[in-house]
Protein backbone atom coordinates (compact mmCIF):
# COMPACT_ATOMS: atom_id res chain seq x y z
CA UNK A 1 0.00 0.00 0.00
CA UNK A 2 1.31 3.48 -0.89
CA UNK A 3 2.17 6.10 1.71
CA UNK A 4 -0.77 8.15 0.44
CA UNK A 5 -3.23 5.32 1.05
CA UNK A 6 -1.86 4.68 4.52
CA UNK A 7 -2.14 8.39 5.29
CA UNK A 8 -5.89 8.53 4.61
CA UNK A 9 -7.75 6.12 6.83
CA UNK A 10 -11.05 7.94 7.17
CA UNK A 11 -13.38 9.68 4.74
CA UNK A 12 -17.06 10.17 4.12
CA UNK A 13 -20.01 12.56 4.10
CA UNK A 14 -20.66 15.26 6.67
CA UNK A 15 -24.32 14.23 6.69
CA UNK A 16 -23.37 10.90 8.30
CA UNK A 17 -20.30 12.06 10.26
CA UNK A 18 -20.90 15.71 11.31
CA UNK A 19 -18.08 18.10 12.12
CA UNK A 20 -18.86 17.93 15.86
CA UNK A 21 -18.23 14.18 15.81
CA UNK A 22 -15.09 14.62 13.71
CA UNK A 23 -13.60 17.15 16.13
CA UNK A 24 -14.42 15.03 19.18
CA UNK A 25 -12.91 11.97 17.52
CA UNK A 26 -9.77 13.92 16.58
CA UNK A 27 -9.41 15.13 20.16
CA UNK A 28 -9.91 11.69 21.70
CA UNK A 29 -7.53 10.13 19.15
CA UNK A 30 -4.98 12.91 19.73
CA UNK A 31 -4.78 13.26 15.96
CA UNK A 32 -1.80 14.91 14.35
CA UNK A 33 -2.81 15.65 10.79
CA UNK A 34 -5.36 17.47 8.66
CA UNK A 35 -9.12 17.16 8.30
CA UNK A 36 -9.94 18.22 4.73
CA UNK A 37 -13.52 19.45 4.25
CA UNK A 38 -15.03 20.18 0.85
CA UNK A 39 -18.36 21.33 -0.46
CA UNK A 40 -18.40 22.05 -4.18
CA UNK A 41 -15.56 24.49 -4.87
CA UNK A 42 -15.10 25.35 -1.19
CA UNK A 43 -12.29 23.78 0.79
CA UNK A 44 -11.14 24.05 4.39
CA UNK A 45 -8.29 22.23 6.08
CA UNK A 46 -8.32 21.95 9.85
CA UNK A 47 -4.76 21.46 11.12
CA UNK A 48 -4.26 19.47 14.33
CA UNK A 49 -1.38 18.47 16.57
CA UNK A 50 -1.96 16.03 19.40
CA UNK A 51 -5.73 16.38 18.99
CA UNK A 52 -5.79 20.18 19.31
CA UNK A 53 -6.47 22.66 16.51
CA UNK A 54 -3.48 24.76 15.46
CA UNK A 55 -4.87 26.36 12.31
CA UNK A 56 -7.41 26.33 9.49
CA UNK A 57 -6.72 26.98 5.81
CA UNK A 58 -9.59 28.15 3.62
CA UNK A 59 -10.00 29.02 -0.06
CA UNK A 60 -13.07 31.20 0.60
CA UNK A 61 -12.31 34.78 -0.39
CA UNK A 62 -14.15 36.43 2.49
CA UNK A 63 -12.18 34.33 4.99
CA UNK A 64 -8.76 35.53 3.86
CA UNK A 65 -6.84 37.08 6.75
CA UNK A 66 -6.82 40.58 5.25
CA UNK A 67 -10.59 40.52 4.77
CA UNK A 68 -11.13 39.52 8.37
CA UNK A 69 -8.89 42.38 9.55
CA UNK A 70 -10.91 44.86 7.49
CA UNK A 71 -14.25 43.39 8.59
CA UNK A 72 -13.34 43.77 12.26
CA UNK A 73 -11.86 47.25 11.90
CA UNK A 74 -8.36 46.15 12.93
CA UNK A 75 -6.71 47.83 9.92
CA UNK A 76 -7.67 50.35 7.28
CA UNK A 77 -7.57 49.56 3.58
CA UNK A 78 -4.53 51.81 3.23
CA UNK A 79 -2.68 49.98 6.02
CA UNK A 80 -3.59 46.61 4.52
CA UNK A 81 -2.28 47.63 1.09
CA UNK A 82 0.96 48.86 2.64
CA UNK A 83 1.46 45.55 4.45
CA UNK A 84 0.62 43.52 1.34
CA UNK A 85 3.12 45.61 -0.64
CA UNK A 86 5.82 44.65 1.85
CA UNK A 87 4.91 40.98 1.39
CA UNK A 88 5.16 41.41 -2.39
CA UNK A 89 8.56 43.11 -2.16
CA UNK A 90 9.91 40.10 -0.28
CA UNK A 91 8.29 37.63 -2.73
CA UNK A 92 6.03 36.10 -0.07
CA UNK A 93 8.95 35.42 2.29
CA UNK A 94 7.11 37.67 4.73
CA UNK A 95 3.49 36.77 5.48
CA UNK A 96 0.83 39.36 6.17
CA UNK A 97 0.82 38.98 9.96
CA UNK A 98 4.57 39.46 10.19
CA UNK A 99 4.40 42.46 7.83
CA UNK A 100 1.81 44.14 10.07
CA UNK A 101 4.11 43.67 13.05
CA UNK A 102 7.20 44.97 11.23
CA UNK A 103 5.32 48.07 10.07
CA UNK A 104 3.99 48.76 13.57
CA UNK A 105 0.37 48.55 12.41
CA UNK A 106 -0.44 45.78 14.91
CA UNK A 107 1.59 44.29 17.73
CA UNK A 108 2.29 40.55 17.93
CA UNK A 109 -0.39 39.95 20.56
CA UNK A 110 -3.07 41.57 18.38
CA UNK A 111 -1.97 39.54 15.35
CA UNK A 112 -2.11 36.27 17.31
CA UNK A 113 -5.56 37.12 18.70
CA UNK A 114 -6.86 37.92 15.21
CA UNK A 115 -5.40 34.68 13.82
CA UNK A 116 -7.14 32.71 16.57
CA UNK A 117 -10.42 34.48 15.73
CA UNK A 118 -9.98 33.75 12.03
CA UNK A 119 -9.28 30.07 12.73
CA UNK A 120 -12.32 29.71 14.97
CA UNK A 121 -14.68 31.54 12.62
CA UNK A 122 -13.57 29.52 9.61
CA UNK A 123 -14.16 26.22 11.41
CA UNK A 124 -17.43 27.29 13.02
CA UNK A 125 -18.90 28.19 9.64
CA UNK A 126 -18.63 24.52 8.61
CA UNK A 127 -21.23 23.66 11.28
CA UNK A 128 -23.75 25.35 8.95
CA UNK A 129 -22.85 23.30 5.87
CA UNK A 130 -25.89 21.12 5.12
CA UNK A 131 -23.65 18.61 3.34
CA UNK A 132 -20.09 18.05 2.20
CA UNK A 133 -17.31 15.50 2.08
CA UNK A 134 -14.26 15.01 4.28
CA UNK A 135 -11.11 12.95 4.52
CA UNK A 136 -8.32 12.77 7.05
CA UNK A 137 -4.60 13.05 6.32
CA UNK A 138 -2.40 11.65 9.05
CA UNK A 139 0.64 13.78 8.39
CA UNK A 140 2.48 16.57 10.15
CA UNK A 141 0.64 19.85 9.39
CA UNK A 142 2.69 22.78 8.08
CA UNK A 143 4.19 25.13 10.65
CA UNK A 144 2.61 28.58 10.51
CA UNK A 145 4.86 31.67 10.33
CA UNK A 146 3.06 32.93 13.46
CA UNK A 147 1.74 30.08 15.57
CA UNK A 148 -1.44 30.36 17.61
CA UNK A 149 -2.18 28.78 21.00
CA UNK A 150 -3.73 25.32 20.39
CA UNK A 151 -7.54 25.31 20.52
CA UNK A 152 -9.39 22.49 22.31
CA UNK A 153 -11.84 20.78 19.88
CA UNK A 154 -14.59 20.61 22.53
CA UNK A 155 -14.56 24.39 22.80
CA UNK A 156 -15.31 24.61 19.07
CA UNK A 157 -18.02 21.94 19.32
CA UNK A 158 -19.88 23.77 22.10
CA UNK A 159 -19.64 27.10 20.25
CA UNK A 160 -20.72 25.44 17.00
CA UNK A 161 -23.88 24.03 18.62
CA UNK A 162 -24.68 27.44 20.14
CA UNK A 163 -24.13 29.07 16.77
CA UNK A 164 -26.48 26.67 15.01
CA UNK A 165 -29.27 27.62 17.44
CA UNK A 166 -28.59 31.33 16.89
CA UNK A 167 -28.67 30.99 13.11
CA UNK A 168 -31.98 29.12 13.31
CA UNK A 169 -33.48 32.09 15.13
CA UNK A 170 -32.05 34.54 12.61
CA UNK A 171 -33.48 32.49 9.74
CA UNK A 172 -36.95 33.34 11.00
CA UNK A 173 -36.26 36.89 9.77
CA UNK A 174 -33.70 36.26 7.02
CA UNK A 175 -34.78 32.89 5.63
CA UNK A 176 -32.08 32.60 2.95
CA UNK A 177 -29.13 34.41 1.38
CA UNK A 178 -31.16 35.58 -1.62
CA UNK A 179 -33.07 38.14 0.47
CA UNK A 180 -32.67 41.62 -1.08
CA UNK A 181 -31.89 44.43 1.35
CA UNK A 182 -32.30 48.21 1.34
CA UNK A 183 -31.47 51.09 3.64
CA UNK A 184 -33.70 51.30 6.70
CA UNK A 185 -35.25 54.27 8.45
CA UNK A 186 -32.32 54.49 10.92
CA UNK A 187 -29.64 54.50 8.20
CA UNK A 188 -26.66 54.79 8.61
CA UNK A 189 -26.97 54.02 12.31
CA UNK A 190 -24.98 55.16 15.35
CA UNK A 191 -22.54 53.43 17.72
CA UNK A 192 -22.12 50.50 15.36
CA UNK A 193 -19.59 47.72 15.91
CA UNK A 194 -16.57 47.58 13.57
CA UNK A 195 -18.27 44.87 11.52
CA UNK A 196 -21.51 46.85 11.44
CA UNK A 197 -19.66 49.91 10.12
CA UNK A 198 -17.97 47.73 7.51
CA UNK A 199 -21.34 46.40 6.32
CA UNK A 200 -22.78 49.92 6.08
CA UNK A 201 -19.69 51.17 4.23
CA UNK A 202 -19.79 48.50 1.50
CA UNK A 203 -23.59 48.31 1.22
CA UNK A 204 -25.09 48.94 -2.21
CA UNK A 205 -28.83 49.20 -2.98
CA UNK A 206 -30.49 45.94 -4.08
CA UNK A 207 -27.73 43.83 -2.50
CA UNK A 208 -28.65 40.29 -1.58
CA UNK A 209 -27.45 38.97 1.74
CA UNK A 210 -24.92 36.78 -0.10
CA UNK A 211 -23.46 39.66 -2.13
CA UNK A 212 -23.24 41.86 0.95
CA UNK A 213 -21.30 39.15 2.77
CA UNK A 214 -18.84 38.83 -0.10
CA UNK A 215 -18.27 42.59 -0.03
CA UNK A 216 -17.99 42.90 3.76
CA UNK A 217 -15.83 39.81 4.34
CA UNK A 218 -15.23 37.94 7.58
CA UNK A 219 -16.80 34.78 8.97
CA UNK A 220 -20.31 34.04 7.75
CA UNK A 221 -21.92 33.48 11.15
CA UNK A 222 -20.52 36.70 12.58
CA UNK A 223 -21.71 38.56 9.47
CA UNK A 224 -25.19 37.03 9.64
CA UNK A 225 -25.61 37.97 13.31
CA UNK A 226 -24.46 41.53 12.59
CA UNK A 227 -26.75 41.88 9.55
CA UNK A 228 -29.67 40.66 11.66
CA UNK A 229 -28.81 43.24 14.32
CA UNK A 230 -28.78 45.99 11.69
CA UNK A 231 -32.15 44.74 10.46
CA UNK A 232 -33.69 44.83 13.93
CA UNK A 233 -32.18 48.28 14.52
CA UNK A 234 -33.79 49.56 11.27
CA UNK A 235 -30.40 50.43 9.78
CA UNK A 236 -31.21 47.87 7.09
CA UNK A 237 -34.59 46.66 5.87
CA UNK A 238 -35.85 43.90 3.61
CA UNK A 239 -36.61 45.23 0.13
CA UNK A 240 -38.15 41.97 -1.09
CA UNK A 241 -37.77 38.25 -0.28
CA UNK A 242 -35.69 37.43 -3.37
CA UNK A 243 -35.17 33.87 -4.51
CA UNK A 244 -33.48 31.14 -2.48
CA UNK A 245 -30.60 29.35 -4.10
CA UNK A 246 -31.13 25.75 -5.17
CA UNK A 247 -30.14 23.45 -2.31
CA UNK A 248 -30.15 19.74 -3.09
CA UNK A 249 -29.97 17.38 -0.13
CA UNK A 250 -27.34 15.00 -1.51
CA UNK A 251 -23.85 15.28 -2.94
CA UNK A 252 -22.07 13.03 -5.39
CA UNK A 253 -19.06 11.08 -4.14
CA UNK A 254 -17.31 11.68 -7.48
CA UNK A 255 -15.49 14.74 -6.15
CA UNK A 256 -14.39 12.82 -3.08
CA UNK A 257 -12.94 9.98 -5.15
CA UNK A 258 -11.12 12.36 -7.49
CA UNK A 259 -9.74 14.34 -4.58
CA UNK A 260 -8.53 11.20 -2.82
CA UNK A 261 -6.56 10.29 -5.94
CA UNK A 262 -5.06 13.77 -6.06
CA UNK A 263 -4.13 13.63 -2.36
CA UNK A 264 -2.49 10.21 -2.77
CA UNK A 265 -0.41 11.55 -5.64
CA UNK A 266 0.57 14.51 -3.51
CA UNK A 267 1.67 12.23 -0.65
CA UNK A 268 3.85 10.19 -3.02
CA UNK A 269 5.40 12.84 -5.27
CA UNK A 270 4.96 16.01 -3.21
CA UNK A 271 2.89 17.78 -5.86
CA UNK A 272 0.15 20.34 -5.45
CA UNK A 273 -3.49 19.34 -5.08
CA UNK A 274 -5.49 20.23 -8.19
CA UNK A 275 -9.23 20.80 -8.05
CA UNK A 276 -11.06 18.58 -10.55
CA UNK A 277 -13.20 21.56 -11.59
CA UNK A 278 -10.34 22.81 -13.78
CA UNK A 279 -10.58 19.69 -15.93
CA UNK A 280 -14.36 19.40 -15.84
CA UNK A 281 -14.69 23.00 -16.98
CA UNK A 282 -13.29 22.01 -20.39
CA UNK A 283 -16.16 19.56 -21.03
CA UNK A 284 -19.46 20.31 -22.79
CA UNK A 285 -22.69 19.51 -20.86
CA UNK A 286 -25.50 18.02 -22.94
CA UNK A 287 -28.98 16.90 -21.90
CA UNK A 288 -30.02 13.34 -22.65
CA UNK A 289 -33.43 13.90 -21.09
CA UNK A 290 -34.06 17.63 -20.93
CA UNK A 291 -37.78 17.92 -20.28
CA UNK A 292 -37.85 16.28 -16.87
CA UNK A 293 -35.08 18.20 -15.06
CA UNK A 294 -35.70 21.57 -16.70
CA UNK A 295 -39.45 21.85 -17.15
CA UNK A 296 -40.60 19.50 -14.40
CA UNK A 297 -38.31 20.48 -11.52
CA UNK A 298 -39.04 23.40 -9.22
CA UNK A 299 -35.97 25.46 -9.93
CA UNK A 300 -35.21 29.08 -9.11
CA UNK A 301 -34.87 31.35 -12.15
CA UNK A 302 -31.03 31.45 -12.12
CA UNK A 303 -30.86 27.64 -12.00
CA UNK A 304 -33.40 27.33 -14.81
CA UNK A 305 -31.18 29.51 -16.97
CA UNK A 306 -28.13 27.42 -16.05
CA UNK A 307 -29.95 24.18 -16.90
CA UNK A 308 -31.31 25.51 -20.20
CA UNK A 309 -27.77 26.25 -21.44
CA UNK A 310 -26.72 22.58 -21.68
CA UNK A 311 -26.85 22.19 -25.45
CA UNK A 312 -23.37 20.70 -25.93
CA UNK A 313 -21.94 23.78 -27.64
CA UNK A 314 -20.46 25.64 -24.64
CA UNK A 315 -17.89 24.57 -22.08
CA UNK A 316 -19.02 24.07 -18.51
CA UNK A 317 -16.52 26.70 -17.29
CA UNK A 318 -18.33 29.37 -19.34
CA UNK A 319 -21.73 28.41 -17.89
CA UNK A 320 -20.91 28.33 -14.17
CA UNK A 321 -21.78 31.38 -12.09
CA UNK A 322 -19.04 33.70 -10.88
CA UNK A 323 -20.74 33.78 -7.47
CA UNK A 324 -19.04 31.14 -5.30
CA UNK A 325 -22.15 30.09 -3.36
CA UNK A 326 -24.30 29.81 -6.46
CA UNK A 327 -21.56 27.86 -8.25
CA UNK A 328 -21.54 25.31 -5.41
CA UNK A 329 -25.28 24.77 -5.87
CA UNK A 330 -24.87 24.50 -9.65
CA UNK A 331 -22.15 21.85 -9.35
CA UNK A 332 -24.01 19.77 -6.80
CA UNK A 333 -27.21 19.89 -8.87
CA UNK A 334 -25.16 19.00 -11.97
CA UNK A 335 -23.84 15.83 -10.29
CA UNK A 336 -27.38 14.76 -9.45
CA UNK A 337 -28.40 15.01 -13.11
CA UNK A 338 -25.32 13.07 -14.23
CA UNK A 339 -25.99 10.39 -11.60
CA UNK A 340 -29.60 10.10 -12.83
CA UNK A 341 -28.26 9.63 -16.40
CA UNK A 342 -30.11 12.71 -17.65
CA UNK A 343 -26.96 14.59 -18.56
CA UNK A 344 -23.54 13.84 -20.04
CA UNK A 345 -20.30 15.81 -20.26
CA UNK A 346 -18.89 15.58 -23.78
CA UNK A 347 -15.17 15.98 -24.57
CA UNK A 348 -15.91 18.09 -27.69
CA UNK A 349 -18.64 20.43 -28.86
CA UNK A 350 -21.70 18.63 -30.20
CA UNK A 351 -22.90 19.16 -33.76
CA UNK A 352 -26.50 19.36 -34.96
CA UNK A 353 -26.51 15.77 -36.25
CA UNK A 354 -25.66 14.31 -32.84
CA UNK A 355 -28.29 16.47 -31.14
CA UNK A 356 -30.90 15.16 -33.60
CA UNK A 357 -29.87 11.59 -32.85
CA UNK A 358 -30.16 12.15 -29.11
CA UNK A 359 -33.59 13.72 -29.59
CA UNK A 360 -34.56 10.55 -31.47
CA UNK A 361 -33.50 8.42 -28.53
CA UNK A 362 -29.97 7.42 -29.63
CA UNK A 363 -27.53 7.82 -26.70
CA UNK A 364 -23.89 8.87 -27.29
CA UNK A 365 -21.25 6.25 -26.62
C-alpha positions, 0 to 999 in steps of 0.5 A: 500500500502506498504512503498516500493510502496509509495516510488517509484512513477515514473519509465520508459525508458530513451528513453521516459524520458531522463536524462535531463528531469529527472534532471530538474523535480527533481530540480523543484520538490525539490526531496529528494531521489534517481534516480536509472538508469540501463542499463544491468548490469550497475547501477548508483544512483543519490542522491538528497536533496532538488532537488540538487545533493549530490552524485552518486553511480556507479558499473562501475569499471572504475568509482571507486574513486581510478581509477579516482584519478589514471586517473587524476594523483592525486595519484600514484599507490603506494599512492593509495595502501597505502591508501587502506591498511589503509581502510582495517586495519580499516575494512572499517570504514575509506573510501578512501577519509578520508584515503588520508587526514589522510596520507597527500597524499591529503588535504581535499579541493583536496579530495572534488574537486575530489569527485565533479568531480567524481560525475559529470563525472559519471552522465554526462556519462549517457547522452550517454546511448542510452537506459536504465530504471530508477525509483525514490526512495523518501527516504533520501539518505545516508550521505557521509563520506565526503560531497560535495557542492550540484550541481544544476541539470541545470548545469549538463543538460547544460554540458550534452548537450554540451558533447553530441555534442562533442561526436558526433564530435569525433564519426566522427573519432572514430565511435565505441568502437571496433576500434583497436588502435596502437602507432602513429608516435608521440609516446609517446608524450610530454606535455600530460595531466595527463589523456593522460599520464595515457592512454599512460602508460596503452596502449597495442598494439591491444587494442580496445577503450573499453579495453583501457578505462577499463585499464585507468579508469575515466569517459568515456566522458573525456577518449574519448575526451583525446583519440581523442586528442591523435589520432589527435596529432599522439600519437595514430593511428587507426590500423583497424576499428574493429567490433562495438558491437551489439546495439539493440534499445529496452530494455526489461522491465523485469529487471525493474519489477524485480528490482522494486520488489527487491527495495520494499523488501529492503524498507520493510525489509532493505535488500540489493538489489540483481541483477537478473543476479545472478539468471538468470545466473544459467539457461540454454539458448536454442533456439526454433527457431535458424535459424532466429536469428543466421543465418538471423540476421546481428550480429558481430562475437562475438555475433554470437559466443554467440548466437551459444552457446545456446544449453541448456547444459551450464549455461548462466553465463558461456556464458556471456562475461567478458567485461562489455560493451559487456555483456550489449549488450549480455543481451539486445539482449537476452531479445529481443530473449526471448520476440520474443519467439525464446529462452527459459531459462531452469531450468536444462540442456537439454538432447538430446531427448528434443532437438530432440523434439524441432527440430521437432516442440514440444515446452517445457512446 
